[in-house]
Amino acid sequence: MPSPGARRVALVLDALRHGWPIRVGGGAVLLAAETGFASGVVAPRMLISAARAVTLKLANQREAAVPEAPVLIRAAEPFDLETARAVADPALDLVHPLKGPFAAEHIDDVEVARTAMELARLAGILPAFLVDPGLEGDIQNVSPADLAEWKDTRRLQIASRARLPVAACEEAEIVAFRALDDLREHVALVIGVQDGDRPPLVRLHSECLTGDILGSLKCDCGPQLDAALRAMAQEAGKGGWGVLLYLRQEGRGIGLVNKLRAYRLQDQGFDTVDANNRLGLPTEARDFPVAARMLELLGVHSIRLMTNNPAKVAALREVGVDVVERVPHRLPPNPHNVRYLKTKRDRTGHLL
């Protein structure tokens, strides 16, 4: 059974997706700017990201260094939902010029505000809220401690497993992982015969609907997935084995809808990092402890990691995974992802 705190987080995430009000840590009532639907609602203040506050000329350089950090703002007139959505979504900046003046206010409990922003990201919505919208009735409550409980990777367990011949290798098994209070179901594909004495070739692959399924040329996710499976099949042919961890963390953890919003900003000239940050979302929001827990449940403790990202090696080592070797990907670029690959090299430290 899910713990009470984790259950409260699950209920709050559902409330945010449906546009229902929430309260974090006993603070003010919050209504998500993107999904809120209460008729005629107005609020004196908004909670937005530092990245959006920069657009409003309200954040200093120190605050702007953490784009997803919370900023509390007030305007000359109360915010209604239409105004709030224009403040929240950078794609609307040219359509709805922002009406000020705006002023930043002191946040009494920064941890509560940060928790609200993270809950919005986990719900896959824009990180912006009406504060004290004057709503009554059923309000979902949650605390920062509840969120920490929800993130506890011990909740993740193996739900099912089955033999799954795949095109790369007929000797394969798929293993599904699930936490009762989390809708995301991660999977592992074990290629070849598991051998506890040999570190497997492992690829952490974050879900990419556009690249993995639709063949998007904007990224290199699909080719990396195919190359990883081929490399693991080759390992199996030589008596080794491999593990593909397919993590349900679309868009580096910002969700599919927000990833597509970032694509729209890229069409306006922003690179992948700036597009995420302009939305008030982190550059990197993937949950690497989940991957470590999956490996633990599979009985895997030492791995050869297939990645071009040294930060991924460091993140796994930090949570207790013994990465004995980094195995690079070598894939040719295409005209549509050249800038994307350069951004990964120049701004997120990938070795290409």
ABEGO torsion letter per residue (X at the ends): XBBAAAAAAAAAAAAAAAGBBBBBGGBBBBBBAAABABBGBBBABBBBBAAAAAAAGABBAAAAABAABBBBBBBABBBBAAAAAAAABAAAAAABBBBOBBBBBBBABAAAAAAAAAAAAAAGBBBBBBBGAGBBEBBBBBBAAAAAAAABAAABBBABBBBBBBAABABBBBBBBBBAABABBBBBBBBEBBBAABBBBBBBBBBBAAAAAAGBAABAAAAAAAAAAAAAAAAAAAGBBBBBBBBBBBGGGAEAAAAAAAAAAAAAGBBAAAAAAAAGBBABABBAAAAAAAAAAAGBABBBBBBABAAAAAAAAAAGBBBABBBBBBBBBBAAAAAAAAAAAAAAGBBX
